[in-house]
Amino acid sequence: MISFLKYRKTSFNIQQFNIFVLCFKNTSNQILKMKIRNLFFTMLAVTMLATSCQPAKHNVLTAQEKAEGWILLFDGETLNGWRSYNQPSIAYDFWSVVDGTLFASGGGGDEFGYLVTDREFENFILVWDWKISPGGNSGVLYHVWEHPRFPVPYITGPEYQMIDDHGFAEHNDGYILEDWQKTAADYAMFVPNPSIYTSGLINPPMQWNTSKIVFDNGHVEHWINGEKVVEFEAYSEKWFELRNSGKWEMAPEYGLPTRGVVTLQDHGDPVWFRNIKIKELPRQTREVVLFNGVDLHGWEVFGDPDEWFVENGYLICQSSNLGQYGYLATREYYDDFDLTVEFLQEADGNSGVFFRSVITPPANITGWQAEVAPRGHGTGGIFESGGRGWIAQITEEQEEILKEGEWNTMRVRVQGGNVTTWLNGHEMVNIVDDEIIARAQGRIALQIHAGGGIRVKWRNIRLTTL
């Protein structure tokens, strides 16, 4: 037995295992065999105990994760890669690194204190560990669009809710949470089965939970501690039904951006994060028919609703005498696309095809317009509303391409900062704007000018996402 003592270590390898097997087979003494067997199992138990007691490594990626494309968003030591919402750097001292965790001390609130990634993400799997203080409230948001018009992230970005479901009322004057406010819910939208809050799946305050969000070209999943608890399709009929009611009824851009920063919330309670990592997923292209020839399904009217209607299979815009512009906008955002549309100017014809546009009710638009207008007024040129005005105009010779009183075909291709337009098969303008247009998002919209006397027919409005 003395010959085996040198192998009594807290690590157990194949060489040691083979020696034990060889000695066991070559020993006829039953008592000695029993001692060898007992020693083997003792060493195995010690090895397992030692392994389980080794501290887990946090805020690192394995070789396999790196090979699969995972990106570590928090290095465990610094706040590199993070900044305050709508700020160039971190503006609040209540975010810090404590013992390898990204810690929010509770100095934030509903209107300030959000931490965001330096990068935007579109399709992804996002995983993180978190624990929260008793009675605490926090969340992780995604597709948050940073822009001065949006003072807080949740106006645009969906939120994975993190909260002390059982202790919140005790710490907040008896306030009873709705299911859409509880942990793992898609906040104020989709909720898990309420049974998860009594099943023990969610760990209590001051204990770690592991959460995951999947956003894959509109397919969304919420996971917690290894179990999928929410699943839905963004931009589906059910999604729009929920979005257009309740909490988001007065937030017209909520959930529409298809890319944006990941956002951590300090809602006034201490919360800890670690092991924050993300894997980007590829974008899928799709064919979209924007006008069904029957009704205005899939569109939203801004301005006078009587200016937009369907007649004999055509989409018609006809200006009123109310003295304001009107817009018919897609209910979804389309950022990179190749669009074709046919139009017939029956009277005046001063209109346009907007892209990456945001509309504030009743009818104030910011974005870019591929001009549709009578001959001599730049059809196919690009006009920036709410900004620089004309940024690409056509030539006098190109004015002749427009067919007056006939059907015309316009094509608009937008990818990144590159915008190209065609009219009746002729290229009109081709511009690159990587500073402003490339960073924008928004709807596609048709315009009708104010003043009366304008009537345009539209048909065959369709696009391919890029």
FENTAQUI-V294721 format. One record per residue. N is the residue number from 1. RES is the residue in three letters. BURIAL is 1 if it has 9 or more other ideal C-beta (glycine too) atoms within 8 Angstrom, else 0. Layout:
n;res;burial
N;RES;BURIAL
N;RES;BURIAL
This chain:
n;res;burial
1;MET;0
2;ILE;0
3;SER;0
4;PHE;1
5;LEU;0
6;LYS;0
7;TYR;0
8;ARG;0
9;LYS;0
10;THR;0
11;SER;0
12;PHE;0
13;ASN;0
14;ILE;0
15;GLN;0
16;GLN;1
17;PHE;1
18;ASN;0
19;ILE;1
20;PHE;1
21;VAL;0
22;LEU;0
23;CYS;1
24;PHE;1
25;LYS;0
26;ASN;0
27;THR;1
28;SER;0
29;ASN;0
30;GLN;0
31;ILE;0
32;LEU;1
33;LYS;1
34;MET;0
35;LYS;1
36;ILE;1
37;ARG;1
38;ASN;0
39;LEU;1
40;PHE;1
41;PHE;0
42;THR;0
43;MET;1
44;LEU;1
45;ALA;0
46;VAL;1
47;THR;1
48;MET;0
49;LEU;0
50;ALA;1
51;THR;0
52;SER;0
53;CYS;0
54;GLN;0
55;PRO;0
56;ALA;0
57;LYS;0
58;HIS;1
59;ASN;1
60;VAL;0
61;LEU;0
62;THR;0
63;ALA;0
64;GLN;0
65;GLU;1
66;LYS;1
67;ALA;0
68;GLU;0
69;GLY;0
70;TRP;1
71;ILE;0
72;LEU;1
73;LEU;1
74;PHE;1
75;ASP;0
76;GLY;1
77;GLU;0
78;THR;0
79;LEU;1
80;ASN;0
81;GLY;1
82;TRP;1
83;ARG;1
84;SER;1
85;TYR;1
86;ASN;0
87;GLN;0
88;PRO;0
89;SER;0
90;ILE;1
91;ALA;0
92;TYR;1
93;ASP;0
94;PHE;1
95;TRP;1
96;SER;0
97;VAL;1
98;VAL;0
99;ASP;0
100;GLY;1
101;THR;1
102;LEU;1
103;PHE;1
104;ALA;1
105;SER;1
106;GLY;1
107;GLY;1
108;GLY;1
109;GLY;0
110;ASP;0
111;GLU;0
112;PHE;0
113;GLY;1
114;TYR;1
115;LEU;1
116;VAL;1
117;THR;1
118;ASP;0
119;ARG;0
120;GLU;0
121;PHE;1
122;GLU;1
123;ASN;1
124;PHE;1
125;ILE;1
126;LEU;1
127;VAL;1
128;TRP;1
129;ASP;1
130;TRP;1
131;LYS;1
132;ILE;1
133;SER;1
134;PRO;0
135;GLY;1
136;GLY;1
137;ASN;1
138;SER;1
139;GLY;1
140;VAL;1
141;LEU;1
142;TYR;1
143;HIS;1
144;VAL;1
145;TRP;1
146;GLU;1
147;HIS;0
148;PRO;0
149;ARG;0
150;PHE;1
151;PRO;0
152;VAL;1
153;PRO;1
154;TYR;1
155;ILE;1
156;THR;1
157;GLY;1
158;PRO;1
159;GLU;1
160;TYR;1
161;GLN;1
162;MET;1
163;ILE;1
164;ASP;1
165;ASP;1
166;HIS;0
167;GLY;1
168;PHE;1
169;ALA;1
170;GLU;0
171;HIS;1
172;ASN;0
173;ASP;0
174;GLY;0
175;TYR;0
176;ILE;0
177;LEU;1
178;GLU;0
179;ASP;1
180;TRP;1
181;GLN;1
182;LYS;1
183;THR;1
184;ALA;1
185;ALA;1
186;ASP;1
187;TYR;1
188;ALA;0
189;MET;1
190;PHE;1
191;VAL;1
192;PRO;1
193;ASN;0
194;PRO;0
195;SER;0
196;ILE;1
197;TYR;1
198;THR;0
199;SER;0
200;GLY;0
201;LEU;0
202;ILE;1
203;ASN;0
204;PRO;0
205;PRO;1
206;MET;0
207;GLN;0
208;TRP;0
209;ASN;1
210;THR;1
211;SER;1
212;LYS;1
213;ILE;1
214;VAL;1
215;PHE;1
216;ASP;0
217;ASN;0
218;GLY;1
219;HIS;1
220;VAL;1
221;GLU;1
222;HIS;1
223;TRP;1
224;ILE;1
225;ASN;1
226;GLY;0
227;GLU;0
228;LYS;0
229;VAL;1
230;VAL;1
231;GLU;0
232;PHE;1
233;GLU;1
234;ALA;1
235;TYR;0
236;SER;1
237;GLU;0
238;LYS;0
239;TRP;1
240;PHE;1
241;GLU;0
242;LEU;1
243;ARG;1
244;ASN;0
245;SER;0
246;GLY;0
247;LYS;0
248;TRP;1
249;GLU;0
250;MET;0
251;ALA;0
252;PRO;0
253;GLU;1
254;TYR;1
255;GLY;1
256;LEU;1
257;PRO;1
258;THR;0
259;ARG;1
260;GLY;1
261;VAL;1
262;VAL;1
263;THR;1
264;LEU;1
265;GLN;1
266;ASP;1
267;HIS;1
268;GLY;0
269;ASP;1
270;PRO;1
271;VAL;1
272;TRP;1
273;PHE;1
274;ARG;1
275;ASN;1
276;ILE;1
277;LYS;1
278;ILE;1
279;LYS;1
280;GLU;1
281;LEU;1
282;PRO;0
283;ARG;0
284;GLN;0
285;THR;0
286;ARG;0
287;GLU;0
288;VAL;1
289;VAL;0
290;LEU;1
291;PHE;1
292;ASN;0
293;GLY;0
294;VAL;0
295;ASP;0
296;LEU;1
297;HIS;0
298;GLY;1
299;TRP;1
300;GLU;0
301;VAL;1
302;PHE;1
303;GLY;1
304;ASP;1
305;PRO;0
306;ASP;0
307;GLU;1
308;TRP;1
309;PHE;0
310;VAL;1
311;GLU;0
312;ASN;0
313;GLY;0
314;TYR;1
315;LEU;1
316;ILE;1
317;CYS;1
318;GLN;1
319;SER;1
320;SER;1
321;ASN;0
322;LEU;0
323;GLY;0
324;GLN;1
325;TYR;1
326;GLY;1
327;TYR;1
328;LEU;1
329;ALA;1
330;THR;1
331;ARG;0
332;GLU;0
333;TYR;1
334;TYR;1
335;ASP;1
336;ASP;0
337;PHE;1
338;ASP;1
339;LEU;1
340;THR;1
341;VAL;1
342;GLU;1
343;PHE;1
344;LEU;1
345;GLN;1
346;GLU;0
347;ALA;0
348;ASP;1
349;GLY;1
350;ASN;1
351;SER;1
352;GLY;1
353;VAL;1
354;PHE;1
355;PHE;1
356;ARG;1
357;SER;1
358;VAL;1
359;ILE;1
360;THR;0
361;PRO;0
362;PRO;0
363;ALA;1
364;ASN;0
365;ILE;1
366;THR;1
367;GLY;1
368;TRP;1
369;GLN;1
370;ALA;1
371;GLU;1
372;VAL;1
373;ALA;1
374;PRO;1
375;ARG;0
376;GLY;0
377;HIS;0
378;GLY;1
379;THR;1
380;GLY;1
381;GLY;1
382;ILE;1
383;PHE;1
384;GLU;1
385;SER;1
386;GLY;0
387;GLY;0
388;ARG;0
389;GLY;0
390;TRP;1
391;ILE;1
392;ALA;0
393;GLN;0
394;ILE;1
395;THR;0
396;GLU;0
397;GLU;0
398;GLN;1
399;GLU;1
400;GLU;0
401;ILE;1
402;LEU;1
403;LYS;0
404;GLU;0
405;GLY;0
406;GLU;0
407;TRP;0
408;ASN;1
409;THR;1
410;MET;1
411;ARG;1
412;VAL;1
413;ARG;1
414;VAL;1
415;GLN;0
416;GLY;0
417;GLY;1
418;ASN;1
419;VAL;1
420;THR;1
421;THR;1
422;TRP;1
423;LEU;1
424;ASN;1
425;GLY;0
426;HIS;0
427;GLU;0
428;MET;1
429;VAL;1
430;ASN;0
431;ILE;1
432;VAL;0
433;ASP;1
434;ASP;0
435;GLU;0
436;ILE;0
437;ILE;1
438;ALA;1
439;ARG;0
440;ALA;1
441;GLN;1
442;GLY;1
443;ARG;1
444;ILE;1
445;ALA;1
446;LEU;1
447;GLN;1
448;ILE;1
449;HIS;1
450;ALA;1
451;GLY;0
452;GLY;0
453;GLY;0
454;ILE;1
455;ARG;1
456;VAL;1
457;LYS;1
458;TRP;1
459;ARG;1
460;ASN;0
461;ILE;1
462;ARG;1
463;LEU;1
464;THR;1
465;THR;1
466;LEU;0
